[in-house]
Amino acid sequence: MAPRKNAKGGGGSSSGGGGGGSGSGSTSAGSSSPGARREAKHGGQKNGRRGGLSGSSFFTWFMVIALLGVWTSVAVVWFDLIDYEEVLGKLGVYDADGDGDFDVDDAKVLLGLKERSAPEPTFPPEESEPHAEPKEQTSLGTETQNVEDEVNERIQSIFHEMAHTEHAKKKKPKLLNKFDKTIKTELDAAEKLRKRGKIEEAVNAFEEIVRKYPQSPRARYGKAQCEDDLAEKRRSNEVLRRAIETYQEVASLPDVPTDLLKLSLKRRSERQQFLGHMRGSLLTLQRLVQLFPSDTSLKNDLGVGYLLIGDNDNAKKVYEEVLNVTPNDGFAKVHYGFILKAQNKIAESIPYLKEGIESGDPGTDDGRFYFHLGDAMQRVGNKEAYKWYELGYKRGHFASVWQRSLYNVNGLKAQPWWTPRETGYIDLVKSLERNWKLIRDEGLAVMDKARGLFLPEDENLREKGDWSQFTLWQQGRKNENACKGAPKTCSLLEKFPETTGCRRGQIKYSIMHPGTHVWPHTGPTNCRLRMHLGLVIPKDGCKIRCANETKTWEEGKVLIFDDSFEHEVWQDASSFRLIFIVDVWHPELSPQQRRSLPAI
């Protein structure tokens, strides 16, 4: 059997100065070494010599120990020496199977002997996150008989770790004011119903308490939580709006405990964001920061609130304030680096993104930060870029090192280049290639009219050069004015809903002039494939790389690739290059997914 690793935190403990965790060569009070266990088996004597107690002495000591155990148990219960609720709350951290407590099944999950239970999805339904390649399942083989011993040892190791990381754990929030302590029995009974999943009964119980004691902050907070839970259960935005209002009512009451006030407003802000009420959420966050100006975590949340409404300047000011006070705040660093990169301050952004991710602080292990750090490094010629892409892949943020889109549906076939037959869209490809001259001529006519319909690329993807686009469809919506300039092309495309209905893509002309280089980049989603129809292609100097294969365009021919894979373009010819870009749904998406996936 392979040697077992220490419990989480052992050897590399981040609590205190590192003296709390146990390294691989150390022993703990809760777990004896194999050698010690062997000695105990042989009576604790070396060289096989046995010592022993007489029968009467053994019986006497047995009775003494038994009586001590009984009186110790009585003392623990009588004098309330152990806060069992607190102990159970701490063990809840290790609830790996989602059943609300810590038991042998949870220990087996921690050991890797049982899969972690998947959480129930919340509403509204969204596509799943980027995924890593599935890992091999550990084969137990003939080691099954050792499972329980290993479980017990790991449990002891967990307890040992808890003892050494006690000081690092947050205090239990204080939610009761003086009055609420007098009605604690009623509050606890209602909360018990909520925790048991009897949401409707819990709502009624808390509403009755609020009716009797309208000034009780804890009762109103419990009502808000129940409405929140009920909204999720019923998938009801109306009920969720009610919960948001009740959270606000909590904050408006007199004598609200500080912890309860903070929890209520934070949850209100989160649920406002969930409904898309970004400006309302921002107002709630601003109030939180006013109430608790020294809490940098709330300022970090406020910065995110500004980013969600596109106010990068105010977000930047917030993170600068945070970093002035706490210069090693990893959350502030990654977001500050993200803003710098958006402002095209590429080199400046790198240390903030890198140090922020390396901090391991909550909220820093996000695919967007790996994405932008790698991209920034590529643009300054730093060869470490792929190291960070690799790490992002290993941590489950990217489907692969090459395929780094962030809005994905798991399980879709993934390859850089596709043939028409593989896509299933043979009729569309044939129609494009058969009518390529018609499509070309309408594109050239629009160029000649010089109406400014070709707009410069605005996603900061160019290192240098001139690249413009003329868009006919965007996110599945037809641009009626644009189609007046290319009516036959638009009429032709109307027959193919796999492209005109692709709400995660575009249909557009793309013109690129000599001397242009497009940085290596990836598209936002794996839900589409991209077709390039060559219209005006210079003889030499134009090429496109997708992943590790480079191709060139041909007039009248379609290239198909998955733009969620890294791709890069060079235009080193002596004249312009014109192509027609047609995005289509990934062929493995179901009709229901095509209807329900949010537009990008």
Backbone hydrogen bonds, N-H to C=O, Kabsch-Sander energy under -0.5 kcal/mol:
donor,donor_aa,acceptor,acceptor_aa,energy
10,G,7,A,-2.5
12,G,10,G,-1.4
16,G,14,S,-0.6
18,G,15,S,-1.2
20,G,15,S,-0.6
26,S,23,G,-1.5
28,S,31,S,-1.1
31,S,28,S,-1.1
37,R,33,S,-2.0
38,R,34,P,-2.0
39,E,35,G,-2.2
40,A,36,A,-2.2
41,K,37,R,-1.7
42,H,38,R,-1.1
42,H,39,E,-0.8
43,G,40,A,-1.5
44,G,39,E,-2.8
45,Q,42,H,-0.9
48,G,45,Q,-0.6
49,R,46,K,-1.8
58,F,54,S,-2.5
59,F,55,G,-2.0
60,T,56,S,-2.4
61,W,57,S,-2.5
62,F,58,F,-2.3
63,M,59,F,-2.2
64,V,60,T,-2.1
65,I,61,W,-2.5
66,A,62,F,-2.3
67,L,63,M,-2.6
68,L,64,V,-2.4
69,G,65,I,-2.3
70,V,66,A,-2.2
71,W,67,L,-2.6
72,T,68,L,-2.3
73,S,69,G,-2.2
74,V,70,V,-2.3
75,A,71,W,-2.4
76,V,72,T,-2.4
77,V,73,S,-2.1
78,W,74,V,-3.2
79,F,75,A,-2.5
80,D,77,V,-0.7
81,L,76,V,-1.7
82,I,76,V,-0.6
84,Y,82,I,-1.3
87,V,83,D,-2.1
88,L,84,Y,-2.8
89,G,85,E,-2.0
90,K,86,E,-2.0
91,L,87,V,-2.4
92,G,88,L,-1.4
93,V,90,K,-1.5
94,Y,91,L,-1.9
95,D,92,G,-1.8
96,A,94,Y,-1.4
103,D,101,D,-0.6
107,A,103,D,-1.9
108,K,104,V,-2.3
109,V,105,D,-1.7
110,L,106,D,-2.3
111,L,107,A,-1.8
112,G,108,K,-0.7
112,G,109,V,-1.0
113,L,108,K,-2.6
114,K,108,K,-0.9
117,S,96,A,-0.6
140,L,138,T,-0.5
143,E,140,L,-2.7
144,T,141,G,-0.8
145,Q,142,T,-0.5
146,N,143,E,-2.0
147,V,144,T,-1.9
150,E,146,N,-2.3
151,V,147,V,-2.7
152,N,148,E,-2.6
153,E,149,D,-2.3
154,R,150,E,-2.5
155,I,151,V,-2.5
156,Q,152,N,-2.1
157,S,153,E,-2.1
158,I,154,R,-2.5
159,F,155,I,-2.4
160,H,156,Q,-2.2
161,E,157,S,-2.4
162,M,158,I,-2.6
163,A,159,F,-2.0
164,H,160,H,-1.4
165,T,161,E,-1.5
168,A,165,T,-1.0
169,K,165,T,-0.7
169,K,166,E,-1.2
175,L,173,P,-0.7
181,K,177,N,-1.6
182,T,178,K,-0.7
182,T,179,F,-1.4
183,I,179,F,-0.6
183,I,180,D,-0.7
184,K,181,K,-0.9
187,L,183,I,-2.2
188,D,184,K,-3.1
189,A,185,T,-1.9
190,A,186,E,-1.9
191,E,187,L,-2.5
192,K,188,D,-2.2
193,L,189,A,-1.4
194,R,190,A,-1.7
195,K,191,E,-2.6
196,R,192,K,-1.5
197,G,194,R,-1.6
198,K,193,L,-2.3
199,I,197,G,-1.7
202,A,198,K,-2.3
203,V,199,I,-2.9
204,N,200,E,-2.1
205,A,201,E,-2.3
206,F,202,A,-2.8
207,E,203,V,-2.6
208,E,204,N,-2.1
209,I,205,A,-1.8
210,V,206,F,-2.7
211,R,207,E,-2.2
212,K,208,E,-2.0
213,Y,209,I,-3.2
216,S,213,Y,-2.1
220,R,216,S,-1.8
221,Y,217,P,-2.4
222,G,218,R,-2.4
223,K,219,A,-2.0
224,A,220,R,-2.2
225,Q,221,Y,-2.5
226,C,222,G,-2.3
227,E,223,K,-2.3
228,D,224,A,-2.4
229,D,225,Q,-2.8
230,L,226,C,-2.8
231,A,227,E,-2.4
232,E,228,D,-1.7
233,K,229,D,-2.4
234,R,230,L,-2.7
235,R,231,A,-1.0
236,S,231,A,-2.1
237,N,235,R,-0.6
240,L,236,S,-1.5
241,R,237,N,-2.4
242,R,238,E,-1.5
243,A,239,V,-2.0
244,I,240,L,-2.4
245,E,241,R,-1.9
246,T,242,R,-2.1
247,Y,243,A,-2.5
248,Q,244,I,-1.4
249,E,245,E,-1.8
250,V,246,T,-2.0
251,A,247,Y,-1.5
252,S,248,Q,-1.0
253,L,249,E,-0.6
253,L,250,V,-1.3
260,L,174,K,-0.6
261,L,257,P,-2.6
262,K,258,T,-2.3
263,L,259,D,-2.4
264,S,260,L,-2.5
265,L,261,L,-2.1
266,K,262,K,-2.4
267,R,263,L,-2.4
268,R,264,S,-2.1
269,S,265,L,-2.3
270,E,266,K,-2.3
271,R,267,R,-2.5
272,Q,268,R,-2.1
273,Q,269,S,-2.2
274,F,270,E,-2.0
275,L,271,R,-1.6
276,G,273,Q,-1.4
277,H,272,Q,-2.8
278,M,276,G,-1.6
281,S,277,H,-2.3
282,L,278,M,-2.1
283,L,279,R,-2.0
284,T,280,G,-1.8
285,L,281,S,-2.4
286,Q,282,L,-2.5
287,R,283,L,-1.9
288,L,284,T,-2.0
289,V,285,L,-2.2
290,Q,286,Q,-1.9
291,L,287,R,-2.2
292,F,288,L,-2.5
295,D,292,F,-1.8
296,T,294,S,-1.0
298,L,295,D,-0.6
299,K,295,D,-1.3
300,N,296,T,-2.4
301,D,297,S,-1.8
302,L,298,L,-2.2
303,G,299,K,-2.3
304,V,300,N,-1.7
305,G,301,D,-2.1
306,Y,302,L,-2.1
307,L,303,G,-2.2
308,L,304,V,-2.4
309,I,305,G,-0.7
309,I,306,Y,-0.9
310,G,307,L,-1.6
311,D,306,Y,-2.6
312,N,310,G,-1.4
315,A,311,D,-1.8
316,K,312,N,-2.5
317,K,313,D,-1.8
318,V,314,N,-2.1
319,Y,315,A,-2.3
320,E,316,K,-2.1
321,E,317,K,-2.0
322,V,318,V,-2.2
323,L,319,Y,-2.5
324,N,320,E,-1.6
325,V,321,E,-1.4
326,T,322,V,-3.7
329,D,326,T,-1.9
330,G,328,N,-0.8
333,K,329,D,-2.1
334,V,330,G,-2.4
335,H,331,F,-1.7
336,Y,332,A,-2.4
337,G,333,K,-2.9
338,F,334,V,-2.1
339,I,335,H,-2.0
340,L,336,Y,-2.4
341,K,337,G,-2.3
342,A,338,F,-2.0
343,Q,339,I,-1.5
344,N,341,K,-2.0
345,K,340,L,-2.7
346,I,344,N,-1.3
349,S,345,K,-1.7
350,I,346,I,-1.1
352,Y,348,E,-0.6
353,L,349,S,-2.4
354,K,350,I,-2.9
355,E,351,P,-2.6
356,G,352,Y,-2.0
357,I,353,L,-2.2
358,E,354,K,-2.5
359,S,355,E,-1.3
360,G,356,G,-0.6
360,G,357,I,-1.3
361,D,356,G,-0.5
364,T,361,D,-1.9
366,D,364,T,-1.9
369,F,366,D,-1.2
370,Y,366,D,-1.3
371,F,367,G,-2.6
372,H,368,R,-2.5
373,L,369,F,-2.2
374,G,370,Y,-2.5
375,D,371,F,-2.1
376,A,372,H,-2.4
377,M,373,L,-2.4
378,Q,374,G,-2.3
379,R,375,D,-1.8
380,V,376,A,-1.1
381,G,378,Q,-1.1
382,N,377,M,-3.0
383,K,381,G,-0.6
385,A,382,N,-1.5
386,Y,383,K,-0.6
387,K,384,E,-0.7
388,W,384,E,-1.6
389,Y,385,A,-1.9
390,E,386,Y,-2.4
391,L,387,K,-2.0
392,G,388,W,-2.5
393,Y,389,Y,-2.3
394,K,390,E,-2.6
395,R,391,L,-1.8
396,G,393,Y,-1.8
397,H,392,G,-2.6
398,F,392,G,-0.8
399,A,403,Q,-0.9
400,S,403,Q,-1.6
404,R,402,W,-1.0
404,R,564,S,-1.3
406,L,524,P,-0.9
407,Y,524,P,-2.4
408,N,406,L,-0.7
412,L,409,V,-1.0
418,W,560,I,-2.3
423,T,419,T,-1.5
424,G,420,P,-1.5
425,Y,420,P,-0.7
429,V,425,Y,-2.0
430,K,426,I,-2.7
431,S,427,D,-2.2
432,L,428,L,-2.3
433,E,429,V,-2.5
434,R,430,K,-2.4
435,N,431,S,-1.7
436,W,433,E,-0.7
439,I,435,N,-2.2
440,R,436,W,-2.5
441,D,437,K,-2.8
442,E,438,L,-1.9
443,G,439,I,-1.8
444,L,440,R,-2.7
445,A,441,D,-2.1
446,V,442,E,-1.8
447,M,443,G,-1.9
448,D,444,L,-2.4
449,K,445,A,-1.6
450,A,446,V,-0.7
450,A,447,M,-0.9
451,R,446,V,-0.6
455,L,453,L,-0.7
455,L,469,Q,-3.1
457,E,467,W,-2.7
463,E,517,H,-2.6
464,K,517,H,-1.2
468,S,511,I,-2.5
469,Q,455,L,-2.5
470,F,509,Y,-2.1
472,L,507,I,-3.0
473,W,507,I,-1.6
474,Q,477,R,-2.3
475,Q,505,G,-2.3
476,G,502,C,-0.7
477,R,474,Q,-1.9
479,N,472,L,-3.2
480,E,478,K,-1.0
483,C,479,N,-2.4
484,K,480,E,-0.8
484,K,481,N,-0.7
485,G,481,N,-0.5
485,G,482,A,-1.7
486,A,482,A,-0.6
490,C,486,A,-2.2
491,S,487,P,-2.3
492,L,488,K,-2.1
493,L,489,T,-1.9
494,E,490,C,-1.4
495,K,492,L,-0.9
496,F,493,L,-2.5
499,T,496,F,-1.8
500,T,496,F,-2.1
501,G,497,P,-1.8
502,C,499,T,-1.4
503,R,501,G,-1.1
505,G,502,C,-1.2
507,I,473,W,-2.0
508,K,581,I,-2.3
509,Y,470,F,-2.7
510,S,579,I,-2.6
511,I,468,S,-2.6
512,M,577,R,-2.6
513,H,466,D,-2.7
515,G,571,Q,-2.1
516,T,513,H,-0.7
516,T,571,Q,-1.3
517,H,464,K,-1.9
518,V,569,V,-2.7
519,W,461,L,-2.8
519,W,517,H,-0.5
521,H,567,H,-2.1
523,G,563,D,-3.8
526,N,407,Y,-0.7
529,L,584,V,-2.4
530,R,561,F,-3.1
531,M,582,V,-2.5
532,H,559,L,-2.9
533,L,531,M,-0.5
533,L,580,F,-2.7
534,G,532,H,-0.6
534,G,554,E,-0.6
534,G,557,K,-2.2
535,L,578,L,-2.0
536,V,578,L,-2.5
543,K,570,W,-1.9
544,I,551,K,-2.8
545,R,568,E,-2.9
546,C,549,E,-2.6
547,A,566,E,-3.3
549,E,546,C,-1.7
551,K,544,I,-3.1
556,G,534,G,-3.0
557,K,554,E,-1.8
559,L,532,H,-2.6
560,I,418,W,-0.5
561,F,530,R,-2.3
562,D,416,P,-2.6
563,D,561,F,-0.8
565,F,562,D,-1.9
566,E,402,W,-1.7
567,H,521,H,-2.5
568,E,545,R,-2.2
569,V,518,V,-1.1
570,W,543,K,-2.2
571,Q,516,T,-2.5
572,D,541,G,-3.2
577,R,512,M,-2.6
578,L,536,V,-2.5
579,I,510,S,-2.3
580,F,533,L,-2.2
581,I,508,K,-3.5
582,V,531,M,-2.5
583,D,506,Q,-2.0
584,V,529,L,-2.5
585,W,498,E,-1.8
586,H,527,C,-2.8
589,L,586,H,-2.0
594,R,590,S,-2.2
595,R,591,P,-1.6
596,S,592,Q,-2.0
597,L,593,Q,-2.4
600,I,503,R,-2.1
